Amino acid sequence: MEDHSFEEKHPKYGVAEYETILNKLRGQNTVVISEKRKAGTDPSVYAEKVKKQIDSLLKKGFQLEQ
């Protein structure tokens, strides 16, 4: 997905419903942090970035739910 637009149709899975999914999540009283990774992103570096975002939310008092 990093190398493709959200509107581009995948031969097996079709068009990504990215915005629709985000909007549905936002409508459920959730915190949504989302971005499209740039092509060539190092997965381990990106994972550390996401971990820091999660840690920041936890420090602000957000609760985890299952």
C-alpha positions in Angstrom: 0.0 0.0 0.0 2.9 2.3 0.6 3.6 2.5 -3.1 0.0 2.9 -4.2 -2.9 5.3 -3.8 -5.9 4.5 -1.6 -8.1 4.6 -4.7 -6.0 2.1 -6.6 -7.8 -1.3 -6.9 -5.8 -4.3 -5.6 -6.3 -7.3 -7.9 -7.3 -9.6 -5.0 -8.7 -7.3 -2.3 -10.2 -4.4 -4.3 -10.1 -0.7 -3.3 -8.9 0.1 0.2 -11.8 1.6 2.2 -9.3 3.5 4.3 -11.2 6.7 5.0 -14.5 4.8 5.5 -12.8 2.6 8.1 -11.2 5.6 9.9 -14.5 7.5 10.0 -16.2 4.5 11.5 -13.6 4.1 14.1 -13.7 7.8 14.9 -17.5 7.5 15.4 -17.0 4.9 18.1 -15.5 7.3 20.7 -12.0 6.1 19.9 -8.6 7.9 19.4 -7.4 7.3 15.8 -3.8 8.1 14.8 -3.3 7.3 11.1 -0.9 8.1 8.4 0.2 6.5 5.2 3.8 5.3 5.4 6.2 6.6 2.7 7.5 4.0 0.3 10.7 2.4 1.6 9.9 3.0 5.2 12.0 0.9 7.6 9.4 -1.3 9.5 11.4 -1.4 12.8 11.9 2.4 12.8 8.2 2.9 12.1 7.2 0.5 14.8 9.2 2.5 17.3 7.4 5.6 16.2 4.0 4.0 16.7 5.2 2.7 20.1 6.0 6.2 21.2 2.6 7.4 20.1 0.9 4.7 22.1 3.1 5.4 25.2 2.2 9.1 24.9 -1.5 8.4 24.9 -1.1 6.1 27.9 0.8 8.8 29.8 -2.1 11.2 29.1 -4.4 8.8 30.8 -6.0 7.0 27.9 -7.2 3.5 28.8 -6.6 0.3 26.8 -9.6 -1.8 26.0 -9.8 -5.2 24.5 
